Amino acid sequence: MKLKILIVEDIFIEANNLRLILDRAGYAVIPIASTFAEAMDMLDRHKPDLVLLDIYLRGSLTGIDLARILATRKIPFIYLTANSNRKVFQAAKATRPYGFLVKPFRQRDVLAALEVAVELHEVLIKGAMDQSGTNKRYDDSAEGYPFNIVTACKSMQNIFEHIRLVGPSETSVLILGESGTGKELVAKAIHEASNRNSGPFVVVNCGALPATIIESELFGHEKGAFTGALEKRAGKFEAANGGTIFLDEVGELPAESQVKFLRVLQQKEIQPVGGTARTVDVRIIAATNRHLDEEVAAGRFRLDLYYRLNVFPILIPPLRERKDDIMLLANYFLKKFADLARKIITGFSADVIMAMERYDWPGNVREMENLMQRTVLLTKGPVVTEFYHKPAHLNVPTAETRVKSIVENERDHIIATLKACNGKVYGPGGAAELLGINVSTLNSRIKKLGIEKIRSGKKGK
């Protein structure tokens, strides 16, 4: 049975273009609606399976008003937009759409968005999935955990289902979450669940690339393109041809690079420095620990690029919200590193367990892994009797004190950690290890936050 699609769009050329795309793909297209009233009439008469919905419509009622009705009727919808207004975007996002399609429409984007929306809607309608069935589906994964991700948390089980849904498609994926939550593991899982799993999986840390060479690193360069370009070099996108490229910390891309990255998303075309444009066959997965909508509002991230990336967002919860995973992960990493060190360590004392469960884990799973590695090295008996985490939490402001911004708190936390390490950034006991983040990421944040080097108790500015 053909899926019935309602297009709600007040510009005929745009609506007709969509209709032709859907007709060719075998969908049943309901007569186009250009106003809220027409759309309501079509909903009642034709009962569509999915709606493609423009945000701006003729008349006083908008697509956002219609979206609220669609949500109550459990009809999935995808926004059609060329909007660049942050408030409008926030209002649209709050209605929980199944995606955004940016004008002008490309056939592959439209069809991919529809496929993902339909499958995701079916999962949500069925409700919480059968966890026993899900675990059985992935029994062949190493360690017995789905996608090699150690967890017992229901929110993570839902992420596994999202991986299964989006993996086989070609759509871009945006993975959101704090540093150390496992964004690269999720990206790798999506790659493995795709038809590209025999191709390369290329990881790029955008936050670690200096602005002066980022274009060359991503897109390559020709011999003699700039001083020091002694030979032709392929970029990361070419290295990922036929596979997947994972752009970690995509929120760190400078404005000029964002424009060129947008071209890759739209046209699958790159232009090496000093060379001619060429096409690449690559699937793009991006990740960030930043709130990109806030970055858009501050003018640091392009809204059109955000729309392109945000087709299928996956939010990974922090470890402090996954209480069931704390001791599961602790025991997993304890055994892993004890085996590597050829030590027999059977578990944790009651006091250590209590301390670990009360700790907030600001560095998330990466901090847990690093801490367990250090714990194994420092533990002499068969039971861990000390919680070896380092820096104390920042003081929580009282009602009488000014509440610091997120950036100020981040800066203070990094400075406090550097002081605790006597300025040591990397290596065992270094700030990067204590914070549970990559050294390159920490160096990038130190530079951006204007933190001076700290040596033997000297204060940063």
URZITA-V747705 format. One record per backbone hydrogen bond with DSSP energy under -1.0 kcal/mol. NH is the residue of the N-H (numbers start at 1). CO is the residue of the C=O. Records with the same first field share a line. If there is no record, write none. Layout:
NH = CO ; CO
This chain:
5 = 28
6 = 50
8 = 52
9 = 33
15 = 11
16 = 12
17 = 13
18 = 14
19 = 15
20 = 16
21 = 17
22 = 18
23 = 19
24 = 20
25 = 21
26 = 23
27 = 22
28 = 3
30 = 5
33 = 7
39 = 35
40 = 36
41 = 37
42 = 38
43 = 39
44 = 40
45 = 41
46 = 42
47 = 43
49 = 4
50 = 4
51 = 76
52 = 6
53 = 78
54 = 8
55 = 80
58 = 34
63 = 55
66 = 62
67 = 63
68 = 64
70 = 66
71 = 67
72 = 68
73 = 69
75 = 70
78 = 51
79 = 99
80 = 53
81 = 101
89 = 85
90 = 86
91 = 87
92 = 88
93 = 89
94 = 90
95 = 92
96 = 93
98 = 77
101 = 79
103 = 81
110 = 106
111 = 107
112 = 108
113 = 109
114 = 110
115 = 111
116 = 112
117 = 113
118 = 114
119 = 115
120 = 116
121 = 117
122 = 118
123 = 119
124 = 120
125 = 121
126 = 122
134 = 130
135 = 131
136 = 132
137 = 133
138 = 134
139 = 136
141 = 138
144 = 141
145 = 142
148 = 145
149 = 146
157 = 153
158 = 154
159 = 155
160 = 156
161 = 157
162 = 158
163 = 159
164 = 160
165 = 161
166 = 162
167 = 163
173 = 284
174 = 312
175 = 286
176 = 314
177 = 288
181 = 178
186 = 182
187 = 183
188 = 184
189 = 185
190 = 186
191 = 187
192 = 188
193 = 189
194 = 191
197 = 194
199 = 196
202 = 244
204 = 246
206 = 204 ; 248
208 = 205
213 = 210
214 = 210
217 = 213
218 = 214
219 = 215
220 = 216
221 = 233
222 = 273
224 = 229
225 = 222
229 = 226
230 = 228
233 = 221
236 = 217
237 = 218
239 = 235
240 = 236
241 = 238
242 = 281
243 = 240
244 = 200
245 = 283
246 = 202
247 = 285
248 = 204 ; 246
250 = 287
252 = 249
253 = 250
258 = 254
259 = 255
260 = 256
261 = 257
262 = 258
263 = 259
264 = 260
265 = 261
266 = 262
267 = 263
268 = 264
270 = 278
273 = 220
275 = 272
278 = 270
280 = 268
283 = 243
285 = 245
286 = 173
287 = 247
288 = 175
292 = 290
295 = 291
296 = 292
297 = 293
298 = 294
299 = 296
300 = 295
301 = 295
306 = 302
307 = 303
308 = 304
309 = 305
310 = 306
314 = 174
316 = 176
321 = 318
322 = 319
325 = 322
329 = 325
330 = 326
331 = 327
332 = 328
333 = 329
334 = 330
335 = 331
336 = 332
337 = 333
338 = 334
339 = 335
340 = 336
341 = 337
343 = 338
346 = 382
349 = 384
353 = 349
354 = 350
355 = 351
356 = 352
357 = 353
358 = 354
359 = 355
364 = 361
366 = 180
367 = 363
368 = 364
369 = 365
370 = 366
371 = 367
372 = 368
373 = 369
374 = 370
375 = 371
376 = 372
377 = 373
378 = 374
379 = 375
384 = 347
401 = 398
409 = 405
410 = 406
411 = 407
412 = 408
413 = 409
414 = 410
415 = 411
416 = 412
417 = 413
418 = 414
419 = 415
420 = 416
421 = 417
422 = 419
423 = 418
424 = 421
430 = 427
431 = 424
432 = 425
434 = 430
435 = 431
436 = 432
437 = 432
442 = 438
443 = 439
444 = 440
445 = 441
446 = 442
447 = 443
448 = 444
449 = 445
451 = 446
458 = 455
